[in-house]
Amino acid sequence: MGPLRSSGGTFETIWWDLQGPHFTDREEKWLVQVLTANKQQSPNLNSGPLTSDPGIIPIVGVPYLAFTQYWILSVLTLGWLVYDWKTHSQGGRRSNWVRNWTLWKYFRDYFPIKLVKTCELSPSHNYIFATHPHGILSYGIFCNFGTESTGFSHIFPGITPTLATLEGIFWIPIVREYVMSKGICPVSKAALKYLLTKMGSGNAVIVVVGGASEAFMCLPGSTSIILKNRKGFVKLAFQTGAQLVPCYSFGENEVHKQKVFADGTWLRFFQYWYQTIAKSILGLSLCTFYGRGLTRDSWGFLPFNLPITTVESSTWKGWISI
């Protein structure tokens, strides 16, 4: 594949090999096992159905235990949730140990994923990283900003990244602890404003601007982003004095294939119906997608191991009409 450029020429030219890394059969089997485990537990911007997410365990388990001899566990869990309710909106509880798990390095190498810096960011300022595209499960954004596997703290010394995701994830006992340990916060005005005004300087909040709606548009070989009428992050930058940093993940749309049924068919009607309901009620993008299986040429739901390169551009310092 040839060089990729943004339409506005903001990003540097990125070259990549679509063949990806070359692993032995043993290494590939291990990486697939690691990715399978991580796909189930990573709190990406829009998780899959709850039935395929470990979050279903505390959702079902905590109420169930309340009617057994272990009811005290439910009481303690819910009591802690109430007592600690504001923490996820006030900086959370980041764990560098969790962010540096060896697991994430295997996850990074499966695609592979890398982070490219095109300009320096001063620790004396705060930043809002406006990222595109969402992709199906935002693998590049999760790996680059939710872990240290690509070396964010070394690439941007003095900058602390906080990835913003759905607030509903923080309503789930136990899961919220794991999510906070990775330096993830709710994508709410209160949480983002706290990080940008109450936590000193050197903070960067990462927002996937297109959200769930953009996930429906991610198709291999095409680039469609949603930016019109998404002005909240710009207003927040003005209010807090944070600088805007555009980011783009090249290859994010290539790792899964999405099926959109033909208009006018009952399959398209059903697909549109459940996607609209899930988005309006849960904020989730329930895309109809597929990828590879446990072996290289098989069918399944794992992503294709194609490279994802997230490029950070220079900050926006000009005035933007809102």
N, C-alpha and C positions, 0 to 999 in steps of 0.2 A: 504493500500500500504506500502511496506517496505521502508527502508532507501534509500535515493538517494545520489549517490556520483558522482563526476566528474571522468572521466577516468584517469586523472593524479593524483587524490587524493589531489587536491589543496584545495577544499572546505571541510568544516566540514560536518558531516552527518546531514541531515535534515529529521526530521520526520513530517508528517502532516496527518490530517484526511480528506480524500476525501469527507466526507459528508458535510464539511463546517459548518458555524455557523447555529444555529437553531433559526429561526425567527418566530414570530406569523404571521398570514395571513395579519394583518394590517401593521406590520413592513415590510414584504416582498413586499407588494404593494407599499409602500412608497419608498423603496430602488430601486425597478424597475423603478419607475418614475424618481428618481434622476439619475440613471444610463443612462436612455434613454436621458435625457437632457444633461448629461455630454458627452455621446458618440457622440452627434452631435456637441458639441462645443470644445471638447478637441483637441488641435493640436498635434496629435500623429505623430510618425515618418513618417508614410505614411497614409494620410487621405483617406477616401473612395471617391467615385465619387462626384463631386462637386454638383450634384443635391441633395445629401443627407447631405450636409454640409452648415451651415449658411453662410459660406464664399461666397456662390453664391449671397447673398443679396447685398453686396457692389459691387461685380463684375458686376452685372446687374444694380443695382440701381444707382450707380454714373454716368455711361454713359447716363442712361435714364433721370435722372434729368437735364442733360446738355441741353436737348431739351424741357424743360418745363419752367414755370415761376420761378422755384426754381433753375435755372441754377447756381446761385451764390454759392449754396451749393457744387456743383460739382467742381467749380473753387477753392473754399477754401480748399476742401478735397485734390484735386490733388496738389494744391500749397503747402500745408503742407507736403504732401508725398515727394515732390521734396526737400523742405527745410530741412526736417528731414531724408533724405535718408540714411545717413551714421550711424545713431544712432544704428540700429539693429546690425551693424557689429563692434560697438565700445562700447560694454558693455550693451547696451539697457537701458530700464527703468524698473527695478525690483520693484514690489510692494509686500511687506510682507503681506499687508492686503488681497490682492487677493490670495496669496499662502496659507493663513490661513483660507480661507472661510470654514464654517461649511459643505458646500456641499461636499468637498473633503473627509471629515471624513465618511460620508455616503457611498461615492464611495468606500473608503478603506474597509469598513465593509461588503460590498456586497459580496466580494470574499471569505475571506478577503485577504488583501495584507500586507506584513510586510517586514521590512528591517533588515538584520542581519549583524552585524559587527564582523569581526574576528581579526582585528588588528587596532591599533591606527594610525591616520594620523595627522602629525604635521602641524599646521597652517603656519609654516615657509617655506613650500614648495607648489608648484602647482602640480596638478594631472590631468591625463587623465584617466577617467573611461572607459575601453573597455568592453562593455556589450553584452551579448548574452542571449537568442535568441531574434530575432526581434518579433516573434509572428505575429498574424494578425494585431493587433492595439496597441501593446506595452503598455498594461495596467499597468503592474508592473513598468516599467521604468518611465512612465508618472506620476504615483501616488507617487513613492518614490523620484523622483528628480524634478518633475515639480510642486509639492505641498509640504506642510509641514505636511500632514496628518499622515505620519509615523514617524515624528519627526527627520528629517535629521539633522537639526541644533543642536538638543540635542544629537544625537548619534555621530555626528562629529562636536564638537564645534570649531568654528573658521574657518570652511570650508564653502565656498559659492558655491553651485552647479549651473551649467548652462547646461541645456539640449540642445543638438544640433539637429536641424531638417531641413527639406527642406527649401532652401532659397526662393523658390517661394511663400511660405506663407507670407513672409514679403513684397511682392509686392501688397498685397491686403489691401486697405485702411480700417481703423477701426479694422479689424482682427489683423493686425500687432501690434496695441496698446495693445490689450488683450494678445496676445502671448508674447510680451516683458514683460508685467507685471508679468508673471509667471516665469520669469528668463529663457527664452528660446532664443537661438541665432541661426543663420544659420550655417549649417555644412559646412562652407567654410574655407579655409586655413587662409584667412585674418581675419575673425571673431574669430576663435579659437586662432590664434597667438596673436591677440590683448589682449584677456583675459589672456593669459599665460605670456605675457611680459610687458603689459602696465597697469595692474590693481593691481600690488603688489603681495603679496603672499596670500596663503590660498584660492586659486581658484581651482575648479574642473570642468572640462568640461566632459560631458557625451556623448559618441559616441556609437551608435549602429553599430558595425563594419560590420555586415552582410548586413545591409540595405534591400532594396526592394527584392533583390534576395533571401535573407534568409527567407523572409516571405512566399515565394512559397514553402518552404521546411518544414514549421511547421505543423506537424501532431500529433494528440494525441498519446501518448505512444511511441513516437520516439524523438530522439534528433539529429538534423543535423545542423551544423553551418558552415558559410563561413568565413574562415580566410586566406586561401591561396591567395596570391597576394593582400591582403588588408594591405599594408605596410605604407600608408600615415600617420596614427596616430602614428606609431613607429618613423618615420622620424621627425614628428612634436615634439615628446617628446625629441629626441636628439637635435633638433635645439633650443628648448626653455628651456631645463633642467627640464622639468616636469617628474614626476614619473608616471609609468603606473600601474593602479589598475584594475585587472580583476574582472568582476562581472558576475553573472549568475542568471537568474530569473527562479527558479524551478516552474513548473506549468503553465508557460506562454503559452505553446503549447496545454494545455488541455482545455482551456476555450472556444474554438471554434472548430468546425469540418470543415475541408477543403475538398472540392470535386475536385478531379483531374480525368478527364474523361480518358477512356482507349485510348491508342495510336492507331492511325489508323482510329478513328472515326471522323465524321465531327464535333462533339461537341468538341473533343480535338483540332482539327484544328482551330476552331473558338476561343476557349479559349486561345490557345497559341498565336494566332494572336493579339487579343485585349490586352493581358497581355504584349506582347513584345512592342507594340506601346505605351501603357501607360507608361511603364518603360523607354523607350528610349526618349520620348518627355517630359513627366511630372515628371518622377522619382517616379511614384506611383506603388505600388503593388496592383493591382486589383484582389485580391484573390476571388475565388468562395467559400464562407463559409456560415455556418449557426450555430445557437445556440438554445437558448430557447426563448420562447415568454413571454407574460406578466404574465402567470401562470407557475408554476414550471414544469409541464409535457407537455407544449405546444411547438410547433415549431416556430422559429423566428430567429432574428438576434442579440438578446442580448447575451452576454457571459454567460456561465454556471457559477454559483457561486461556483467555486472551488478555493482553496487557491493558492496564488502566493507568493513565498518567494524569495526575491532578496538577494543574499549573496555577500558581499564584501570580497575579499581575500587580502592577503599581496601584497605589491608593488613588481614589477619586477625591480630588480636592476642589473641583469646580462646583458651582452652584447648579442645583437640579430643580427644575420647576415641578412643584407638587400640585 
